[in-house]
């Protein structure tokens, strides 16, 4: 189990600070992670599809990093992924 989910179980009120720009607890992070997964599902993305996240370094990347695989086996690729791997 990833440490983010352990924190959700054992310390849901523990604070996450992202680059001194955003602050939220693990419970809120869990809700935020569900948002991209739900939005992609509503757009027709299905299990086994590949989703590329084009985000340099914001709070949205970890939300997608955890949210996309929640849908069942997606590959979440960062913008710096070499073309040969896509």
C-alpha positions, 0 to 999 in steps of 0.5 A, spaced: 500 500 500 502 506 498 504 511 504 499 516 501 493 511 503 496 509 509 496 516 511 489 516 509 487 510 514 492 512 520 492 520 520 487 523 515 487 529 519 495 530 517 497 536 513 500 536 506 503 542 504 505 543 497 510 548 495 507 553 500 502 554 495 496 549 498 495 546 504 490 540 505 489 534 509 489 527 507 482 526 507 481 532 502 487 529 498 483 523 497 477 527 495 481 531 490 484 524 487 477 522 486 476 528 481 480 526 475 478 519 475 471 521 475 472 526 470 476 521 465 470 516 466 465 521 464 469 523 458 469 515 456 476 513 458 476 506 460 480 501 464 486 499 460 486 506 456 493 510 457 492 517 460 498 522 459 498 528 464 502 534 461 503 538 468 510 540 469 510 541 477 503 542 480 498 539 485 494 536 480 500 531 478 499 527 484 492 528 484 492 524 477 498 520 479 493 516 484 487 518 481 488 515 474 490 508 476 484 508 481 480 507 475 483 500 473 490 499 470 491 506 467 498 508 465 499 515 468 505 518 464 509 525 466 510 530 460 518 528 461 516 521 458 521 519 452 517 518 446 520 511 445 516 509 451 509 512 449 
